[in-house]
Amino acid sequence: MSSTALKLLALILMLMDHIEEFIPGAPVWLSWIGRISAPLFIFCACIGFRYTHDRKKHLKDIYLMGVLMGAMDYVLNYMIPNPVKSGVSNNIFVTILVIGICCYIIEEFIKKEYKQAFKHLAIFVAVNVLCVWLINLGYDDMLPVVFTKSPSWFLFIGSLLPNVIFVEGGIQVVLFGILLYFSQNSKVKTALVFLLYSGFCFYSAASNGMDFNNLFIMNYEWMSIMALPFVLFYNNKKGHGYKHLFYAFYPAHIWLLFILSNVLFH
């Protein structure tokens, strides 16, 4: 499968996942299948970052999309503070951006470009610290109410100041993406990364109980392992790309589902 085919598959499964997330009464198995989506997108993002001709522009484009999505998520949550099922907190652009930045810095160290590496690392750490500081201001009621009324205000700040903690999926997904990036040349290593990530998710879920409700209704992120067979069928070809399709469809379908769910079911 080409990277385009993987992304098209991920797009379809992502839609199913978000139908379950926002539409009341949608079966939970849609989200089980949807666990395949994010790992495929992250895998393809790692491929894209490795082979892009202009990494800085690539990261800038992702950053701008993340800020746009963070701003719109904030506006929707501000307008509908009590949604019928779930607020909007989705922003995988920021997750992919943070993964890309971390890989960029790590590669600078590998290439022994220490001056640039330490400079970029210092900037990234400063941005992370500033992000956490601003979010803590909100918790101390020091930010204007316009920021704190929305349940996603801290995610909006996280889109402006990308942070390894305040990203969709959390720091474990960032680590997963970094390991995927540096294992691309070996399907065995890629498989081990998937097993490690899914195993960690399963262990975290199982620590709360081995019952069906916990593992299949509440904490089923471990099902991401289902993405592995599709990744192993990757044929090292790009395909047609469709970059703008993915950039547009991801935020548009989330916002549309959120609005429809609150118009039709509230």
N, C-alpha and C positions, 0 to 999 in steps of 0.2 A: 504494500500500500504506500502511495506517495504521502508526503506531509499534508498536501491539500485534501486527500481522501480522509486522512485521520482527523483533520479539522472539521470537515463536513460531517463526519460521524459524530464528533464531539458536539457540534452545533445542534444536531437533532436530539442527542441525549440530554444536552443542557436544557433544551426547551422542555423536555419531559420532566426533568428535575424541578424546574422553576414553576411548572404548572402545579406540581404537588406542593411547592413552597408557598404559593400565593392563593391558590383556589381552594376554598373550603370543600371538604368531601372528596378531594382527589386521593386516589389510593397511594399508600406509602411506597408500594413497589416501584412507582415512577422514580422516586428518589434513590431506590436501590440501584436501578439501572443508571441513573444519573451520576452515580459515583464514578463511572467510567470517564465522564466528560473532563473534569478538571485536570487529572493526570495527563490526558491526551493533549490538552491545550498547553500545559506546562512543558511537556516533551517537545511539542512542535515549536514553542517559543524558544526553547534552548537551541534547537536546530537553527531557527531563524537568526538568533543572536550570533551563533558561531559563524554563519555564512554571509551575514549582511555586509555590504560594502562600506557602510558608514555607521559604526556602532553608536557614536554620539547622537547622530540624528535619529537613529532607531530608538534609543532610549528617550530622547526628547519627545518623539511622537507618542510613545507609550505614556510618558509623564502627562502630556497635555490631555490625552484621553482619560487618564485616571482623575485628573483635576476636574474635567468636565463631568465625569460620572459622579464623583464625590459631591460636586455642587448640586447636581440634579437630584441625587439621592437625598441630600439635605433638604432641598426645597419641597420634595414630595412628602418626606417625613414631617416637615414643619406644617404643611398644609393638612396632612392627615395624621395627627399624633396618636390616634387610637385605631389602628387598622383592624380590619375584620379578622385577619389571620397572622400576618407577619409584616413588619416594617421592611424598608429597603436598606440592606447593608452590603449588597453585592458590589464588589469592585476588584475583579481579578487583575485589572490593569496594574494596580499598585503592587500586587503580589508579584506579578511578572517583572515589573520594573525593579523591585528590590532584589529579586533573584539575579537579574541582569547586572545590576550595580555590583553586587557581591562577587559575581563571577569575573567581572571586569577588573576589580581590585585584586582578586586572588591571582588572576593571570599576570597582572603586573608584577606581583611578587615572584611568581614562577619564572618570569622572564628577567628577573633581577633588575627591574626598573624601579629601584627602591625610592628614589626621590618622588616620582609621580605616585607610586603606590601609597606611601605614607601621607602624601598630600591629600589624595582622594579619600583615604581611610579616615583622616582627621576631619575632613568635611562631612563625610557620611556619619561619623559618630556625633559630630556637633549637631547635625540635623536631627538625628534620633533623640538626642538629649533635649533639644529645643522642643521637639514634638511632645515628648513626655511632660516637659515643664508646662507647656500651654494646656495640655489636657488636665493636668493636676490643678491648674488655676480654675478650670471649670468646675472641678469637684469641690473646690473651696468657695464656690459661688462668687468668684472674682471676675468672671466674664459676663458680659451683658446677657440678659435673658434670651435675646434673639439667637444666641449660640447654643444655650443649654436646653431650650425647649424641645428641640429636635432630638430624638433618640440616636441619631447618627451624626451628631455634631463632631464627636471625636474622630469618626471615620473621615469626615471632611477635612479636618486638620491633618489627619494621616495621609490624605491624598496630596495636600499641599507640601507636607514635610514627610516624605516616605519613611516609614518606621518598620523595623523588623517584627515588632510586636503587634501593632495595630494594622494588620493586613488581613484580608480574607484568608482564612485557613490557619493563621497564626505562624509562629516561628518554625513549627515543625514542617509546614509546607515549604517555607523558604529553604530550609535545610534539604528537604526532598528535591527541590528544584536544582540546588547547587550540586548535589550528588549526581543527579541525572545529567547535568551539563558535562561533568567531568567523566562520565561513564559512557558517553555516546558512541565511542569507537568499539565497544564490546557489548554484545547482547547478554553475555553472562553477567557482566558487572551491572548492566541495566536491570536485569532480572533480580539481582541481589538487592539493588536499591529499592525496587518495588516491594520485595519481600520484607525488607527491613522496615520500610515505612508502614506497610499494611500490618505487619506484625506488631509494631509499636502502637498503632491505632487499636488493634484488637486487644492488646494487653491493657491499654488504658481503659477501654470499654469494659473488659472482663473484670477489672478491679472493682467495678461497681456492681458486679453480679453476673452470673452466667445464664440468666433467664432470657426468654425470648423477647420480652418487652424491652429490656435494656439493650440487647445486641442487635435487634432488628427494627425497633421502633424509635429508640432514643439515640443510640450511639452506633451507627452503622458505617462510619467512615472507612472502616477496615475493608469494606467491599471494593475499595479502589483497586484492589488486586485484580479485579476483572478487566482492567484496562491493559494489563500486561500482554495477553496474547495479541492484541491489536498492535501494540508497540513492537513486538517481536517480528511482526509481518511488515514492518517499515522497510522499504526497498531503496532508501537513500536517494529518492527522487523528489523533486519539489512539486511537480504537477502544475496546475494553472495558477496557483497562488490565491486569488480572490481576497487580497488583503483588506480592501475597503469593505467587502461584504461582512467580514467578521468584526471589523471595527464598528460597523453600524448596527449589525443585528444584535450583538451582545447587550448594549445598553437599551436599545429600543424595545426589545421583547420583554425585558425585565420591567421597564417603566410601564409598558402597556398592560402587562399582566397585573401589576400592582394596582393601577388605576381601575381596570375592569373589575377586579375582585372587590374593590371598595365601592364601586358604583352598583354592581349587580347584587352583592351579598350583604352590604352593610345594613 
